[in-house]
Amino acid sequence: MSYLSQLTDGCVLIRLHVQPKASKTRIVGLFDGCLKLAIQAPPVDGKANEEVIKFLAGLLTIPLRDITLKSGAQGRRKQVILRGVAAEEVRRKLSLRLAGDP
């Protein structure tokens, strides 16, 4: 199973494994079928979830309003829905980061 799926309604689903309280917010790589993110924020009062959404918005250059946390608000495994962007564009941008480009 890929970490990235195109849904029937045109949205994109990303499966994440989040490591909170990291020294730096960044993409770590792939882990157990998920995109692994290290997030600087602690998992308190939704701060890590907010940082995940802000990080993805900046990385993918899409508005915050087009990103929704579908599941996993209380855990490390999360599913995020992206609207207004094609799966191939998301895959391309994430692949550049996974390959080590800044």
Protein Blocks (a to p, Z undefined) as FASTA:
>chain_A
ZZbdcdfkopacddddddehifbdcdfbdeehiacdddfbdceehlmmmmmmmmmmmmno
pafklpccfbhklmmbdcdddehiafklmmmmmmmmmnopZZ
